[in-house]
Amino acid sequence: MGCYEVSLGDTVGRGNIEKTKKLFEGLAGLPISSLAAHFHDTFDNAIDNIFTAISYGNFELTQVAEQLTLQLEDSAVAPIQ
């Protein structure tokens, strides 16, 4: 038992580069292998957020490819205001 991964999700797509930087800087003490990130592309920020997250550590290539694929296929989850 225990926690093997902390998943950070922006499921409404309101995240941006600055918010992503702040989030990962706040978690700097955790090993990057225990983090997962999920960004929706509702406001066209997912790819920028993914690459910002990658700059903070070595995500596995499969995680990155999966995220990019999911984000490019993403549909809006929250109403756009």
N, C-alpha and C positions, 0 to 999 in steps of 0.2 A: 504494500500500500504506500501511497505517497503521491506527490505531484511530480510528474516527469516532464510537463510542459505547461507554459503559460501562453495562452493564445490571446493576442491583442486584436480586437476586431473593430473596424469602422464600418458597421453594417448599413449606415445611411449615407455614406459617401461625403460627409462634411469635413473629413480630415484634409489637411494641407501639409505642405512641406514643413512649415514652422511647428505645427502641432505634432507632427511625426518626430521631428528632431527633439522637441521637449519631452515627448514620451520616452524615447530611447535613451536620452541623457538621464532621465529619472530612474531608469532601470539598469544603469551602467554596471552595477555590481553583480548582476545575474549573468551566468554563462549564456552566450548567444545560442548555444545548442538547446537550451531549455525554453526558447522563445519561438513563437509562431506569430505571423502577422497576416491579417486578412483585410484588404481594402476594396471597397466597392467603388465603382466608377460613375456614380450618379452625376457628379459635377466635373467629370474629366480630370480627376486628380489621382486616380489609383496608380497609374504607372509611375508618376513622380514620387508618390509616397512609397511605393515598393523599392525604387532605387535609393531613396533616402534611407529606408530601413536597412537595405543591403550595405550601405556605407558604414553602418555601425558594427558589422561583423560578417562572418562567413556563413551565410545561409547556404544550405545544400542547393545545387543547381536544380534538382527536381522540384524543390519547394518553389523556387523562383519561376520556373517554367509553368508550373501548375497555377500559380497566382496570376501570371500574365495572361494565360489562357482564360481563366475564370473571369478576370476583369474585362477582357475584351468582349466577352459574351454577356456581361452583366446587364441586367435591366434594373430600372429604378425600383428601390424598395420603399422609399419614402416619397411623399409628394414633393415635387419641385416647387419652391415658392419664390 
